Amino acid sequence: MRGLREYVLERHRHNWLLLLRFGLVGASGVGVNLATLILVKRLGPDPDLAVIGLPVSDYNLRWYHVFSTVAFLVANLWNFQLNRTWTFRSGRHAAWWREYWPFLAVGLLGQVLGLLLLTLLMHRESPLALPSDLLDDSTGLRTRLYWAQLVVIAVVTPLSFVLNKLWTFAAVRTRHTELADPVHTEAVLHGALGGPGSIDDLDEETTERAAH
């Protein structure tokens, strides 16, 4: 049991740190997402109004879908920049656009799933519909759309973390294979700073060992 605990906590400490950082960035992104959502909702029409009918169905694209997508795009850009410069520290190893498109693609996948969940939470006849008697839109804290968006964010974020770690920010681990090993936690944390225990130091150490 002790060995298992050490394996989970120590061997994968790097992954736990990445998850913590990703979560902190995500928390700030939640604020950006909701602030944007509140702004576009106040400036736009009634969220429940239909924008356009969906072909071969009785469903409609509604304004709350549009509002949610606008909020997602703004928060996605915010999260990407913080994750690039702080969480995964890949800014030195990959071009901005090269990483942003995969990050956006992952986010869009999550947004599609999120819109489906948002529809289930907002549609009054859905079995997952949020209670309209409690959330009657009379105040900001009782606005169904805001709570539905929070639920969507909570569900989509873990999937986003896994996909971004394995795909979007893989450039660092591809060029610096020591980052794939959680044992080199200090190298990961200080590599971008070029300080003691940095990635460059590890590269030099590896070269010296190979020479001997």
Secondary structure, 3 states (H helix, E strand, C coil): CHHHHHHHHHHCHHHHHHHHHHHHHHHHHHHHHHHHHHHHHHHCCCCCCEEEECCCCCCEEEHHHHHHHHHHHHHHHHHHHHHHHHHCCCCCCCCHHHHHHHHHHHHHHHHHHHHHHHHHHHCCCCCCCCCCCCCCCCCHHHCHHHHHHHHHHHHHHHHHHHHHHHHHCHHHHHHCHHHHCHHHHHHHHHHHHCCCCCHHHHHHHHHHHHHC
